[in-house]
């Protein structure tokens, strides 16, 4: 994939980074994360 279509891998990584950043910001703001049919709020470390 990397040799034949590097742009697809780069596009995927860009989307993954955007989603990861949004999840991180939700944790910092104390907002819920939705995992399947469960809602989870992760505590911040002390």
CHARMM-style PDB file with segment names, atoms N, HN, CA, C and O in Angstrom:
ATOM      1  N   UNK     1       0.839  -1.187   0.000  1.00  0.00      PROA
ATOM      2  CA  UNK     1       0.000   0.000   0.000  1.00  0.00      PROA
ATOM      3  C   UNK     1       0.886   1.252   0.000  1.00  0.00      PROA
ATOM      4  O   UNK     1       0.656   2.177  -0.780  1.00  0.00      PROA
ATOM      5  N   UNK     2       1.890   1.279   0.870  1.00  0.00      PROA
ATOM      6  HN  UNK     2       2.076   0.528   1.503  1.00  0.00      PROA
ATOM      7  CA  UNK     2       2.723   2.477   0.973  1.00  0.00      PROA
ATOM      8  C   UNK     2       3.419   2.778  -0.349  1.00  0.00      PROA
ATOM      9  O   UNK     2       3.529   3.938  -0.744  1.00  0.00      PROA
ATOM     10  N   UNK     3       3.879   1.754  -1.022  1.00  0.00      PROA
ATOM     11  HN  UNK     3       3.790   0.811  -0.701  1.00  0.00      PROA
ATOM     12  CA  UNK     3       4.601   1.970  -2.282  1.00  0.00      PROA
ATOM     13  C   UNK     3       3.649   2.331  -3.420  1.00  0.00      PROA
ATOM     14  O   UNK     3       3.972   3.173  -4.259  1.00  0.00      PROA
ATOM     15  N   UNK     4       2.485   1.699  -3.450  1.00  0.00      PROA
ATOM     16  HN  UNK     4       2.223   1.015  -2.769  1.00  0.00      PROA
ATOM     17  CA  UNK     4       1.590   1.913  -4.587  1.00  0.00      PROA
ATOM     18  C   UNK     4       0.633   3.094  -4.412  1.00  0.00      PROA
ATOM     19  O   UNK     4       0.301   3.767  -5.387  1.00  0.00      PROA
ATOM     20  N   UNK     5       0.186   3.351  -3.180  1.00  0.00      PROA
ATOM     21  HN  UNK     5       0.456   2.804  -2.388  1.00  0.00      PROA
ATOM     22  CA  UNK     5      -0.783   4.438  -2.946  1.00  0.00      PROA
ATOM     23  C   UNK     5      -0.489   5.173  -1.630  1.00  0.00      PROA
ATOM     24  O   UNK     5      -1.290   5.126  -0.697  1.00  0.00      PROA
ATOM     25  N   UNK     6       0.655   5.846  -1.562  1.00  0.00      PROA
ATOM     26  HN  UNK     6       1.306   5.884  -2.320  1.00  0.00      PROA
ATOM     27  CA  UNK     6       1.025   6.498  -0.302  1.00  0.00      PROA
ATOM     28  C   UNK     6       0.025   7.565   0.136  1.00  0.00      PROA
ATOM     29  O   UNK     6      -0.128   7.806   1.334  1.00  0.00      PROA
ATOM     30  N   UNK     7      -0.653   8.202  -0.804  1.00  0.00      PROA
ATOM     31  HN  UNK     7      -0.529   8.007  -1.777  1.00  0.00      PROA
ATOM     32  CA  UNK     7      -1.623   9.250  -0.450  1.00  0.00      PROA
ATOM     33  C   UNK     7      -2.796   8.677   0.350  1.00  0.00      PROA
ATOM     34  O   UNK     7      -3.340   9.361   1.217  1.00  0.00      PROA
ATOM     35  N   UNK     8      -3.188   7.442   0.072  1.00  0.00      PROA
ATOM     36  HN  UNK     8      -2.746   6.886  -0.632  1.00  0.00      PROA
ATOM     37  CA  UNK     8      -4.292   6.829   0.823  1.00  0.00      PROA
ATOM     38  C   UNK     8      -3.893   6.616   2.283  1.00  0.00      PROA
ATOM     39  O   UNK     8      -4.693   6.851   3.188  1.00  0.00      PROA
ATOM     40  N   UNK     9      -2.674   6.178   2.509  1.00  0.00      PROA
ATOM     41  HN  UNK     9      -2.023   5.987   1.774  1.00  0.00      PROA
ATOM     42  CA  UNK     9      -2.193   5.974   3.873  1.00  0.00      PROA
ATOM     43  C   UNK     9      -2.069   7.308   4.604  1.00  0.00      PROA
ATOM     44  O   UNK     9      -2.428   7.408   5.778  1.00  0.00      PROA
ATOM     45  N   UNK    10      -1.569   8.320   3.926  1.00  0.00      PROA
ATOM     46  HN  UNK    10      -1.277   8.238   2.973  1.00  0.00      PROA
ATOM     47  CA  UNK    10      -1.453   9.647   4.534  1.00  0.00      PROA
ATOM     48  C   UNK    10      -2.833  10.213   4.861  1.00  0.00      PROA
ATOM     49  O   UNK    10      -3.021  10.806   5.923  1.00  0.00      PROA
ATOM     50  N   UNK    11      -3.804  10.035   3.957  1.00  0.00      PROA
ATOM     51  HN  UNK    11      -3.651   9.553   3.094  1.00  0.00      PROA
ATOM     52  CA  UNK    11      -5.168  10.505   4.213  1.00  0.00      PROA
ATOM     53  C   UNK    11      -5.767   9.796   5.420  1.00  0.00      PROA
ATOM     54  O   UNK    11      -6.395  10.434   6.265  1.00  0.00      PROA
ATOM     55  N   UNK    12      -5.582   8.494   5.507  1.00  0.00      PROA
ATOM     56  HN  UNK    12      -5.072   7.975   4.820  1.00  0.00      PROA
ATOM     57  CA  UNK    12      -6.090   7.727   6.641  1.00  0.00      PROA
ATOM     58  C   UNK    12      -5.475   8.238   7.942  1.00  0.00      PROA
ATOM     59  O   UNK    12      -6.182   8.446   8.928  1.00  0.00      PROA
ATOM     60  N   UNK    13      -4.166   8.439   7.943  1.00  0.00      PROA
ATOM     61  HN  UNK    13      -3.592   8.270   7.141  1.00  0.00      PROA
ATOM     62  CA  UNK    13      -3.482   8.916   9.152  1.00  0.00      PROA
ATOM     63  C   UNK    13      -3.967  10.298   9.558  1.00  0.00      PROA
ATOM     64  O   UNK    13      -4.090  10.580  10.750  1.00  0.00      PROA
ATOM     65  N   UNK    14      -4.244  11.163   8.591  1.00  0.00      PROA
ATOM     66  HN  UNK    14      -4.144  10.934   7.622  1.00  0.00      PROA
ATOM     67  CA  UNK    14      -4.738  12.504   8.882  1.00  0.00      PROA
ATOM     68  C   UNK    14      -6.095  12.433   9.589  1.00  0.00      PROA
ATOM     69  O   UNK    14      -6.324  13.131  10.577  1.00  0.00      PROA
ATOM     70  N   UNK    15      -6.980  11.597   9.083  1.00  0.00      PROA
ATOM     71  HN  UNK    15      -6.794  11.030   8.280  1.00  0.00      PROA
ATOM     72  CA  UNK    15      -8.304  11.420   9.697  1.00  0.00      PROA
ATOM     73  C   UNK    15      -8.149  10.824  11.092  1.00  0.00      PROA
ATOM     74  O   UNK    15      -8.808  11.269  12.033  1.00  0.00      PROA
ATOM     75  N   UNK    16      -7.293   9.832  11.231  1.00  0.00      PROA
ATOM     76  HN  UNK    16      -6.758   9.471  10.467  1.00  0.00      PROA
ATOM     77  CA  UNK    16      -7.068   9.196  12.526  1.00  0.00      PROA
ATOM     78  C   UNK    16      -6.554  10.211  13.549  1.00  0.00      PROA
ATOM     79  O   UNK    16      -6.996  10.207  14.698  1.00  0.00      PROA
ATOM     80  N   UNK    17      -5.635  11.067  13.147  1.00  0.00      PROA
ATOM     81  HN  UNK    17      -5.275  11.069  12.214  1.00  0.00      PROA
ATOM     82  CA  UNK    17      -5.117  12.089  14.061  1.00  0.00      PROA
ATOM     83  C   UNK    17      -6.206  13.087  14.465  1.00  0.00      PROA
ATOM     84  O   UNK    17      -6.268  13.496  15.624  1.00  0.00      PROA
ATOM     85  N   UNK    18      -7.053  13.476  13.531  1.00  0.00      PROA
ATOM     86  HN  UNK    18      -7.003  13.144  12.589  1.00  0.00      PROA
ATOM     87  CA  UNK    18      -8.152  14.387  13.851  1.00  0.00      PROA
ATOM     88  C   UNK    18      -9.107  13.756  14.864  1.00  0.00      PROA
ATOM     89  O   UNK    18      -9.526  14.410  15.819  1.00  0.00      PROA
ATOM     90  N   UNK    19      -9.447  12.493  14.653  1.00  0.00      PROA
ATOM     91  HN  UNK    19      -9.107  11.962  13.877  1.00  0.00      PROA
ATOM     92  CA  UNK    19     -10.356  11.807  15.580  1.00  0.00      PROA
ATOM     93  C   UNK    19      -9.721  11.632  16.956  1.00  0.00      PROA
ATOM     94  O   UNK    19     -10.380  11.820  17.979  1.00  0.00      PROA
ATOM     95  N   UNK    20      -8.444  11.272  16.978  1.00  0.00      PROA
ATOM     96  HN  UNK    20      -7.909  11.119  16.147  1.00  0.00      PROA
ATOM     97  CA  UNK    20      -7.741  11.103  18.250  1.00  0.00      PROA
ATOM     98  C   UNK    20      -7.683  12.421  19.010  1.00  0.00      PROA
ATOM     99  O   UNK    20      -7.863  12.441  20.228  1.00  0.00      PROA
ATOM    100  N   UNK    21      -7.437  13.514  18.311  1.00  0.00      PROA
ATOM    101  HN  UNK    21      -7.291  13.498  17.322  1.00  0.00      PROA
ATOM    102  CA  UNK    21      -7.393  14.830  18.952  1.00  0.00      PROA
ATOM    103  C   UNK    21      -8.756  15.169  19.549  1.00  0.00      PROA
ATOM    104  O   UNK    21      -8.836  15.667  20.672  1.00  0.00      PROA
ATOM    105  N   UNK    22      -9.822  14.902  18.807  1.00  0.00      PROA
ATOM    106  HN  UNK    22      -9.757  14.496  17.895  1.00  0.00      PROA
ATOM    107  CA  UNK    22     -11.169  15.185  19.316  1.00  0.00      PROA
ATOM    108  C   UNK    22     -11.468  14.353  20.560  1.00  0.00      PROA
ATOM    109  O   UNK    22     -12.049  14.869  21.515  1.00  0.00      PROA
ATOM    110  N   UNK    23     -11.087  13.087  20.567  1.00  0.00      PROA
ATOM    111  HN  UNK    23     -10.615  12.668  19.792  1.00  0.00      PROA
ATOM    112  CA  UNK    23     -11.288  12.253  21.758  1.00  0.00      PROA
ATOM    113  C   UNK    23     -10.494  12.796  22.944  1.00  0.00      PROA
ATOM    114  O   UNK    23     -11.010  12.854  24.059  1.00  0.00      PROA
ATOM    115  N   UNK    24      -9.247  13.192  22.712  1.00  0.00      PROA
ATOM    116  HN  UNK    24      -8.828  13.145  21.806  1.00  0.00      PROA
ATOM    117  CA  UNK    24      -8.405  13.746  23.766  1.00  0.00      PROA
ATOM    118  C   UNK    24      -9.025  15.015  24.346  1.00  0.00      PROA
ATOM    119  O   UNK    24      -9.051  15.192  25.564  1.00  0.00      PROA
ATOM    120  N   UNK    25      -9.520  15.893  23.486  1.00  0.00      PROA
ATOM    121  HN  UNK    25      -9.499  15.750  22.497  1.00  0.00      PROA
ATOM    122  CA  UNK    25     -10.135  17.133  23.968  1.00  0.00      PROA
ATOM    123  C   UNK    25     -11.411  16.839  24.765  1.00  0.00      PROA
ATOM    124  O   UNK    25     -11.688  17.519  25.753  1.00  0.00      PROA
ATOM    125  N   UNK    26     -12.184  15.839  24.350  1.00  0.00      PROA
ATOM    126  HN  UNK    26     -11.958  15.286  23.548  1.00  0.00      PROA
ATOM    127  CA  UNK    26     -13.393  15.459  25.103  1.00  0.00      PROA
ATOM    128  C   UNK    26     -13.011  14.984  26.499  1.00  0.00      PROA
ATOM    129  O   UNK    26     -13.684  15.322  27.473  1.00  0.00      PROA
ATOM    130  N   UNK    27     -11.941  14.207  26.606  1.00  0.00      PROA
ATOM    131  HN  UNK    27     -11.394  13.932  25.815  1.00  0.00      PROA
ATOM    132  CA  UNK    27     -11.481  13.730  27.918  1.00  0.00      PROA
ATOM    133  C   UNK    27     -11.079  14.923  28.778  1.00  0.00      PROA
ATOM    134  O   UNK    27     -11.460  14.996  29.947  1.00  0.00      PROA
ATOM    135  N   UNK    28     -10.319  15.853  28.221  1.00  0.00      PROA
ATOM    136  HN  UNK    28     -10.010  15.794  27.272  1.00  0.00      PROA
ATOM    137  CA  UNK    28      -9.874  17.023  28.985  1.00  0.00      PROA
ATOM    138  C   UNK    28     -11.046  17.877  29.462  1.00  0.00      PROA
ATOM    139  O   UNK    28     -10.991  18.456  30.546  1.00  0.00      PROA
ATOM    140  N   UNK    29     -12.108  17.958  28.657  1.00  0.00      PROA
ATOM    141  HN  UNK    29     -12.153  17.487  27.775  1.00  0.00      PROA
ATOM    142  CA  UNK    29     -13.283  18.748  29.035  1.00  0.00      PROA
ATOM    143  C   UNK    29     -14.242  17.969  29.925  1.00  0.00      PROA
ATOM    144  O   UNK    29     -15.252  18.514  30.370  1.00  0.00      PROA
ATOM    145  N   UNK    30     -13.940  16.699  30.191  1.00  0.00      PROA
ATOM    146  HN  UNK    30     -13.120  16.255  29.829  1.00  0.00      PROA
ATOM    147  CA  UNK    30     -14.807  15.878  31.025  1.00  0.00      PROA
ATOM    148  C   UNK    30     -16.092  15.461  30.331  1.00  0.00      PROA
ATOM    149  O   UNK    30     -17.080  15.140  30.993  1.00  0.00      PROA
ATOM    150  N   UNK    31     -16.088  15.462  29.020  1.00  0.00      PROA
ATOM    151  HN  UNK    31     -15.286  15.723  28.482  1.00  0.00      PROA
ATOM    152  CA  UNK    31     -17.274  15.072  28.253  1.00  0.00      PROA
ATOM    153  C   UNK    31     -17.292  13.558  28.057  1.00  0.00      PROA
ATOM    154  O   UNK    31     -16.246  12.908  28.076  1.00  0.00      PROA
ATOM    155  N   UNK    32     -18.481  13.008  27.872  1.00  0.00      PROA
ATOM    156  HN  UNK    32     -19.330  13.536  27.857  1.00  0.00      PROA
ATOM    157  CA  UNK    32     -18.569  11.552  27.720  1.00  0.00      PROA
ATOM    158  C   UNK    32     -18.014  11.069  26.381  1.00  0.00      PROA
ATOM    159  O   UNK    32     -18.041  11.771  25.370  1.00  0.00      PROA
ATOM    160  N   UNK    33     -17.513   9.842  26.429  1.00  0.00      PROA
ATOM    161  HN  UNK    33     -17.491   9.272  27.250  1.00  0.00      PROA
ATOM    162  CA  UNK    33     -17.115   9.120  25.228  1.00  0.00      PROA
ATOM    163  C   UNK    33     -18.166   8.047  25.009  1.00  0.00      PROA
ATOM    164  O   UNK    33     -18.649   7.453  25.973  1.00  0.00      PROA
ATOM    165  N   UNK    34     -18.520   7.795  23.793  1.00  0.00      PROA
ATOM    166  HN  UNK    34     -18.127   8.277  23.010  1.00  0.00      PROA
ATOM    167  CA  UNK    34     -19.534   6.801  23.487  1.00  0.00      PROA
ATOM    168  C   UNK    34     -18.850   5.581  22.889  1.00  0.00      PROA
ATOM    169  O   UNK    34     -18.293   5.640  21.793  1.00  0.00      PROA
ATOM    170  N   UNK    35     -18.900   4.475  23.622  1.00  0.00      PROA
ATOM    171  HN  UNK    35     -19.352   4.427  24.513  1.00  0.00      PROA
ATOM    172  CA  UNK    35     -18.240   3.242  23.201  1.00  0.00      PROA
ATOM    173  C   UNK    35     -19.308   2.176  23.006  1.00  0.00      PROA
ATOM    174  O   UNK    35     -19.778   1.571  23.970  1.00  0.00      PROA
ATOM    175  N   UNK    36     -19.683   1.955  21.768  1.00  0.00      PROA
ATOM    176  HN  UNK    36     -19.302   2.447  20.986  1.00  0.00      PROA
ATOM    177  CA  UNK    36     -20.756   1.005  21.500  1.00  0.00      PROA
ATOM    178  C   UNK    36     -22.048   1.518  22.092  1.00  0.00      PROA
ATOM    179  O   UNK    36     -22.512   2.598  21.727  1.00  0.00      PROA
ATOM    180  N   UNK    37     -22.636   0.761  23.002  1.00  0.00      PROA
ATOM    181  HN  UNK    37     -22.259  -0.116  23.298  1.00  0.00      PROA
ATOM    182  CA  UNK    37     -23.876   1.193  23.642  1.00  0.00      PROA
ATOM    183  C   UNK    37     -23.638   1.729  25.051  1.00  0.00      PROA
ATOM    184  O   UNK    37     -24.587   1.909  25.814  1.00  0.00      PROA
ATOM    185  N   UNK    38     -22.361   1.987  25.403  1.00  0.00      PROA
ATOM    186  HN  UNK    38     -21.590   1.840  24.783  1.00  0.00      PROA
ATOM    187  CA  UNK    38     -22.017   2.501  26.731  1.00  0.00      PROA
ATOM    188  C   UNK    38     -21.480   3.926  26.619  1.00  0.00      PROA
ATOM    189  O   UNK    38     -20.868   4.296  25.617  1.00  0.00      PROA
ATOM    190  N   UNK    39     -21.717   4.706  27.648  1.00  0.00      PROA
ATOM    191  HN  UNK    39     -22.214   4.405  28.462  1.00  0.00      PROA
ATOM    192  CA  UNK    39     -21.159   6.046  27.746  1.00  0.00      PROA
ATOM    193  C   UNK    39     -20.156   6.036  28.891  1.00  0.00      PROA
ATOM    194  O   UNK    39     -20.465   5.581  29.992  1.00  0.00      PROA
ATOM    195  N   UNK    40     -18.966   6.537  28.630  1.00  0.00      PROA
ATOM    196  HN  UNK    40     -18.715   6.907  27.736  1.00  0.00      PROA
ATOM    197  CA  UNK    40     -17.884   6.508  29.614  1.00  0.00      PROA
ATOM    198  C   UNK    40     -17.315   7.907  29.746  1.00  0.00      PROA
ATOM    199  O   UNK    40     -17.103   8.593  28.746  1.00  0.00      PROA
ATOM    200  N   UNK    41     -17.066   8.334  30.979  1.00  0.00      PROA
ATOM    201  HN  UNK    41     -17.238   7.777  31.792  1.00  0.00      PROA
ATOM    202  CA  UNK    41     -16.320   9.567  31.224  1.00  0.00      PROA
ATOM    203  C   UNK    41     -15.035   9.163  31.930  1.00  0.00      PROA
ATOM    204  O   UNK    41     -15.072   8.568  33.007  1.00  0.00      PROA
ATOM    205  N   UNK    42     -13.903   9.486  31.322  1.00  0.00      PROA
ATOM    206  HN  UNK    42     -13.873   9.970  30.447  1.00  0.00      PROA
ATOM    207  CA  UNK    42     -12.621   9.120  31.896  1.00  0.00      PROA
ATOM    208  C   UNK    42     -12.169  10.179  32.892  1.00  0.00      PROA
ATOM    209  O   UNK    42     -12.211  11.371  32.588  1.00  0.00      PROA
ATOM    210  N   UNK    43     -11.737   9.756  34.080  1.00  0.00      PROA
ATOM    211  HN  UNK    43     -11.703   8.788  34.326  1.00  0.00      PROA
ATOM    212  CA  UNK    43     -11.235  10.731  35.043  1.00  0.00      PROA
ATOM    213  C   UNK    43      -9.847  11.243  34.648  1.00  0.00      PROA
ATOM    214  O   UNK    43      -9.033  10.507  34.091  1.00  0.00      PROA
ATOM    215  N   UNK    44      -9.602  12.496  34.943  1.00  0.00      PROA
ATOM    216  HN  UNK    44     -10.264  13.094  35.396  1.00  0.00      PROA
ATOM    217  CA  UNK    44      -8.267  13.050  34.710  1.00  0.00      PROA
ATOM    218  C   UNK    44      -7.350  12.590  35.821  1.00  0.00      PROA
ATOM    219  O   UNK    44      -7.801  12.410  36.952  1.00  0.00      PROA
ATOM    220  N   UNK    45      -6.067  12.393  35.530  1.00  0.00      PROA
ATOM    221  HN  UNK    45      -5.700  12.538  34.612  1.00  0.00      PROA
ATOM    222  CA  UNK    45      -5.125  12.000  36.589  1.00  0.00      PROA
ATOM    223  C   UNK    45      -4.943  13.148  37.586  1.00  0.00      PROA
ATOM    224  O   UNK    45      -5.099  14.321  37.244  1.00  0.00      PROA
ATOM    225  N   UNK    46      -4.617  12.788  38.797  1.00  0.00      PROA
ATOM    226  HN  UNK    46      -4.491  11.836  39.074  1.00  0.00      PROA
ATOM    227  CA  UNK    46      -4.392  13.804  39.837  1.00  0.00      PROA
ATOM    228  C   UNK    46      -3.108  14.552  39.636  1.00  0.00      PROA
ATOM    229  OT1 UNK    46      -2.779  15.437  40.426  1.00  0.00      PROA
TER     230      UNK     46
END
